Amino acid sequence: MNKFEALKAEKDGLDVWPDLLRYADERTPVDAIPEDDLQRMKWYGVFHRPQKPGTFMMRLRITGGRLTSDQARAIAAIARDFGGGTCDITTRQNLQLRDLLLPDIPGIIGRLGEAGISTRQTGMDNVRNFIGCPLAGIDGMELFDSTPLVDALAAAHLAAGKEFSNLPRKFNVSIAGCRDDCGDAQSQDLGFVPATRDIGGRRVAGFNVLVGGALGGTSPRLASPLDVFVTPDQVVPLFLALLRIYRDSGPRDVRTKARLKWLIAEWGEERLRDELEREMGIQLPRAGLDERLQVAGDHLGIHPQRQVGLNYIGLHVPVGRITAEDLEGVARLADEYGRGELRLTVDQNVVIPHVPDASLSALLAEPLLERLKPNPSNIWRHLVACTGNDYCHFSLIDTKRHAYQLGIELERKGVQVPRGTRIHVSGCIHACGKHHIADIGLQGTNIRLGNRVDEAADVFVGGRLGEEPRLASRILENVHWEDLPVLVEALVRQRFAQTVPLSLLKLETKSSPASDDAVETEEVTA
């Protein structure tokens, strides 16, 4: 039994709450708290950050990326009062607070609860934030509004309590009724994608089911079709049935081989489907007609909604880091020009829906939109970065700073990046920046330059989701960050060619990156 299975067998993660309150009340030094309890605190979204001893990150649960303006203000106030004045939008439409101290955390959780925001089961071996389409209910092309379903999935999971608080590893879910695959379903453990099928002589709208996607580690995998069609009322029963199968039969011996993809590798999709039907007590029809038309756009800019006279405005948040002041500012804009609602995206940006035609000019004149631009250059539109080593002890590089500087340098050089180009930066093998599905993916590493260790990246190209999905291929290793603007420019100009002239690079050798076997806990930002 690996140490994490032993930890869970000794005490369920949800049972750490009284201990957390006691440690906070007694102001217990972090180094006096048992390591097992520090791990269990992740069941309540509380993560100790060893590279900043004594400080904590908190991950919230923002189902489907939807926030009210009041909730956004509550989060901004906490970030300002306790968290260094910033927070991060993650690639799961979520928010993370930073630089928190343990004595403050019970009060912070209380304030979040008053605003209707939970942090429960957002870390370790739990179902993570449920991804949905940020345009659900307002997209004129969607097959149907999946908002009630993403809410129902989250409610069913949290209501189950300890029934699903001890999974073999984390479990990622997305569901979208739009035609643009806004939930990146092929990168999820379980993805529901829009489909139609003839049932009983009539055309029924529902979902095809994808399973087994996971991008972290040395064996990334895109989700595969389960060849199953479900109607909306079957979504939650299938989710719960699959969780029971994964909980009871998923591999647990080796921590790095405990995701759903490893159970599928052992069983195959056909057996998993048979077990799922047995668990649900019904026979599910085979997959229907896939209604997806493309991979998600960037959701930036001004676009008409399905509701006549209303628009949504997507604002770009550079590399996903937003200040408390700007988050409060976005909440104000949502109140003044919309209906007090915000939507977060998997590209780490924010959408303000329900803006009347007559209010667009005034909104576009707001000074905040000089920082959070609705129409940034193509360089920035899909530039994604994970948390980085300023607040994640797994990351080997400062992803946020490097990604931002890369964008600035490419802009300065006048590089013409084609629309839709994805440049994703991950700090380590965990792939929280999803570099495996990017046109250009950068995975952080370290190199030795003389007597010092410096930050670098391995370079991947050609990743994509959609009709012909594929994982990006690694073409270069150990590229110093100073050389990356030149390299990325060359890749863009050569349309992501599989070779790059080595004369462009200053390559240094280093020891091989850590293998999957060295990874003992979960991705931090995703």
N, C-alpha and C positions, 0 to 999 in steps of 0.2 A: 504494500500500500504506500503510494507516494505521500509526501508530507501534507499535501492539500486534502487528499482523501482522509487522512488521519485527523486533520484539523476539523473537517466537517463531521466525521463520525463521533468525535468527542463532544462537539457542541454545534448545533445548527447556527448558521450565520445570523439568522433573525433573532437569536437569543442573546446577542451581544448588546442589545439596547440598554438594559440596566447597567451594564459595565461601562458603556460609553458615557452614560449620565454620571456615573460615579467618578470616572477618571476626569471628566470635565469639571465636576463640582469640587473635587479635591485638588484640582490643578496638578494632576500627576504628570511628572516629566515623561516625555515620550519614551526615553530610554528605560523607564521603569515599567512601561506597559508591556505585557507579554506579546511577542511577535504574532502569535496566533490571533490575539484579539485585535491587533492592528489590521490583520488581514480580514477578520470578520467584520470590521467596521465598513468595509466596502459593500456589504449587503445593504447599508444605509447611505451609500454614495459618498463615503468619507474616506479619502485616500491620503495616507501620510506620504510626504515627498522627501525621501532620504537626502536628495541633493540640497534641500533647504531644511535641515533638521528642525523639527518642532512645528513646521507648517503643513497645512493640509489643503488638498483640492477637494471640491465637492462637485459631483456630477448630478444634474437635475434630470427629471423625467418630463420631457416636453413632447407629449404624444402627437405624432404627425407634424411636429414643428409648429403647432398653433399656440399662440400666446394672445392674451388680452393686453391692452395698453396698461392696465393696472398691474398685471403680473410682471410686465416688462419693467415698470417703475419699481416694483418691489425688489426685483433682482438687481436693478441698477443701484438702488439704495444700499443693499447688502454689499455689493461690490465696492461701493464708495466707502462705506463705514468699516468694512472688515477685510476686503479683498484686494487692496492695492489699486482700486479704481478701474480695473479692467475685468473682462470675462471673455471666454472663447466660444465661438459657434463651432460645433463639431460637424463631422461628415455624417452624423446620424440625426441631423436637424435638432441638435441638443445644445445645451449650454453648460459650461463649466466655470465655477468660481475658483479663485486662486488665493494663495497666501493667507489662508485662514488659520486661526489658533484654536486649539481644542476647547478651551473654556467657553468660547463664543459659539461653538457649533450647535448645542441644543437650542439656544435662542434663535439661531439662524434657521434651523429646521422648523422651529415654531412659527417664525415669520413667513417662511415659504408655505407652510401648511395653511396659514390664514389666507394666503393668496391663492390657494388651490393648487399648489405645486408640490409634488412628492419627489423624494430622492431615493426611495426604497428600491432595492434590488437593481441598482444601476451599475453594479460592478461584480466582478468575480463570476461564479458559476450560476448565472441567472439569465433570464430573457432581458435583453437590453432595450433601449428606446425603440418604440415601434415607428418605422418610417412610413410616411404616406405622401401623397402628391401635395405639394404646397399650393396647388391651384384647385384642390378638390372643391367642387361646388360652384366654381366660377369659370372653369375652362369650358368653352363652348364646344370643344371636340370630344370631351370625355364620354366614355361609354355610360358611366354613372358615377355619382358622388360616393366615394368610399369613406367619407368621414365617419358615419355611424359604425362602420366595420372596424376601423382602426381604434375607435374609442371602445368598442365592444371587446376587441382583443386585449387591450390594456386592462380593462376592468376585470375580465375573466382571469387574467394572469395574477393580478394583485389580490383578487378575492381568494385565489387558491392558496395563498400563504405558503406554509411549509410543504405543501404537496409538490411544489416545483422550486423550492429554495436550495436544492442540492442536485443540480444537473452535473453531468461529467465535465462540461466546460460551458462557456457562454453560448448564447443562442440568439442569432440576429433574424429579425422578421421585417419584411416590407410588404405593403399592399397598396395598390393604386388602381383606380378605375379609369385613369386617363390612358391615352394612346401613346404616351411619350416615355414610358418606363421611368418615371421620376424617382422611383424607389431603388434604382440600380438592382433589380431583383436577381440578376445573375451573380451578384456578389454576396448573397444572403444565404443563411442556413435554410430559410423557408421564404419563398417569394410567391406572392399571388399576383398574376398578371392578367389583364382583361382578355376575355375570350367569349365567344358565343357558340351555342350548340343547339341542334334540333333535339328537343325532348318532348315526347308526346305529340308530335306534329306541329310544334310551334318553336320559334327561335327564342332561346333563353340567353340572357346576359349573365355571365358569371366570371369564373377565373380558371385558367390553367395553373398548375402548381409546379414550381421549381424547387429543388432541394440540393443541399450539400455545398453551397458556395462558401468559400472562406479564403481571404487573401493573405493572411499572416503566415509566418513560418517559412520553411524551406520548400513546402509543397502546396503552393496556392492552387486553388481549384475554382472553376466557375460552376455555378449551380447547373444541374442537369434536369431535363423534364422528367417528371414522375408519371407522365401520361395519365393524368387525372383531371377531370373537370368538376368543379364544385359550384353550386349556386350560392348566392350570398348567405343564406341561412345555414349553410354547411361550413362556412369559413371557420368560425370559432370551434365547433366540434372537431374539425380536422386538426386544427392547431393544438388543441388539448390532447387529442389522441396521439399526435406525433410527439408531443412533449413526454407523454407517459412512456412511449416506446424508447425514446432517447434516454430518458431517466433510468429506465430499468435495464436496457440492453446496450446502451452506448458504452464504448470502451473507457475504462478508468485507470488501468494499470500504469500506463505511460502518459504523463501529463500532456506531452506535445503531440499525442495521437489520440485525443479524446473528443475532437469535434465531430459533428454529425457526418462530415465527409468520410471519416474513417470507418464509421458503421456502414455507410454505403459501399465503401471499398470492400468490406468483408461480405456484405449481404447482396449487393446489387440493387438496382432500382425496383426490379420486379418483386423481389422478396419483401422489400420495404413497403411496396404498395399492397401486397397481400396482407402483411401484418397490420397495416393501417386500416384496411377494410375490415379485418377481423376485430380490431379494437373499436371501430366505430359501429360495427354490427350491420353494415350495409355494403352493397357493391356499388362502387363509384363508376360513373361512365368514363370512358377514355377521353383524352384531351379534345377540346373543341378547336374552333378556328381562332388562331391568335390574332387579336385586334390591335396589337401594338404597331405603330407606324414608324417610330424612330426612337433613338435614345434621347433622354431628356435634354432639353435646351438649357440655357443658363438662367432663365426666369428674370433676366435684367431688362430694364427699360420700361416703356409705357405700352400697355396692351389692353385692348377692349375685353371686357368680361362677357360671359353669356347673358348677363343682365344688361339690357339696353341702357346706354347712358352712363354706365359705370366702367371703371378701369382699374387695373392693378399696376403698381409701379414697383419694379425690382431694384433694390439699391445694393450696390457693391460694397462689401465690407472687406478691405484689403487683408488677405490671408486669414480672415475669420476672427481677428481680434478686435473687439469693440470696447471703447471706454464707457464708463458709467454715464458720463455726460452725454455721449452720443446715443446710448441706448434710451436714456430718458428723452432725448430729442426725437428719436424715432417714435416713441410712444406718444409724444405730443403731436407729431404729424399725423399719426393714425387717428387721434381724437379729432383734430381740427379739420382734416381733409377726408377721412374715411369713417369707419364705424368702430374705432377703438380695437382693431384686430391686427395682428402681425402674423406672418408665416416665415419660418426659417427653411432654408434649402440645404440639400446635401453638398452644395458647392460653397457653403459657409456664408451665404448672403441672406438678406431679409426682404420680404415682400410686404407692401402695404396694399391691401385690397379695398374695393368699394369706394374709389375716388370718383366723384361725378365729373363729367366733362368740363363743367364750368369752373371746377377747382384746380384743373391741371396747371394752368399758367402760374397761379399763386404758389402751388406746391413746388414747381420747378424753380421758382425764384428763391426758395428757402436757402439760407447760407449753409445749412447742414449738408445739402446735396453737392456742395463743393468738395466735401470729404467723402461722403458716401454717394458716389456718382451713379446715376441710373444708366449711363451709357459709357462705361470705361472702354479703353481700347481692347482689341482682341487679346492682347498679351495678358490682361488681368481677368478676363471673363471666366476662365476655367483654371486659374492659378490657385491651387489648393495646397495647404500645408498643415501637417499635424502639429501637436503642441510644441514639440522640440525640447532640447535639453535644458532650457531655462526653467522648465517645470515638469519634465518627465525623465526619470532616471534611466529609462531604457534607451532614450534617444542619444545618438552619438554626435548630433550636430544641433545647432540653433536653427531649426527649420524656418520659423517665422521670419527671423531677421534675414536669413539667406534668400528665402523666396521673395521677400519684399525687395531686397537689393537687386535680385535678378530681374524682377519686373521693371524696376527703375532703370537699370542699365540697358535692357533691351529697348525700352522706350527711348532712352537717350540716343541709342545707336540707330533709331529709326527702323528697327526690324519690323517687317510686314508679316504678321502672324495670321494665317488663314482663320476665318471665323470657325469657332467650334474646337479649336486646338486645345487639348487638355495637357497642362503641365502640372504634375502632382509631385509633392515632396513628402517623403516619409523619413523619419529620423532613424529608423532601424528596421529590422526584419519583420516587426509586427505589422507593418504596412498600413498604419492608421491613416496615412495620407492617400491610400489606394493607388499607389504608383503602378501597380500591375495592370490597371485598366486605363492607363493614360497614354496619349500619343507620345509624350516624353515623360518618363518617370525617373525620379531621382531618389535613391535610397542612401541615407547617410552612412558614412564610414569614417575612419581615421587613417591618416598617413603620417609617416615620419619624415620631416624635413630637417635635416641636420640633427640638432639636439632637441628639437621640439616636435610635439605631436600636433598636427593641424587637422582641420575639418575638410572632408572631401565627400564624394558621392560616387556610387555605382550608377551607371546610366542604362535605362531601359527604354525601348521604343516599340511602338506598334500595338499597344494594348487597346482593346475596344470592346464595348458591349453591343448588343443588337442581334441582327439576323445571322451574322457570321462572327460570333465573339471569339476573342483570343486574348491570352495573357501576353503582356509585353515581354520582349526578349532582351536579356542583358547583353549589351554590345561593348561596354567599356567598364573598367573597374578603377577605383582609386583616383578619380579626377578631382584635382584641387578646385576649391570653390572659386578661386580667382579666374580659372579657365572656363568656367561653365557658361558665362554669357557668350563667349566665342563659339563654344561647342553647340549650344542651343541654337544660335543663329545659323550655324552650318547645317544642323539637322532640319531646321525649318526650310532653308533654301534647297536642301536636297530631298525635300519631302520625306523626311524620316528614313533616309537610306540606311541600309544595314551596315555600312562601313563609313568611317570618318577618317580623314587623313590624320595620322598620328602627329604630324608636324604642328597641328593646331593645339596639341596638348602638352602639358608638363606632367608626365605620369611618374609616380613613385610607387615602390613596392611596399607592402605591409603584410602583416600576418593575416590569415584568412578570417573573414567575419565569423562571429559566433554561430554555431550550428543550432538547429531547432532544439537539440537536446539540452542546450544551456538555458532555454527559455522556460521559466517556471511559473509565470503568472500571465495575466491577460493584457491585451492591448489597453492603452490608457485613454486614448481620446475617442475611439470609435464607438 
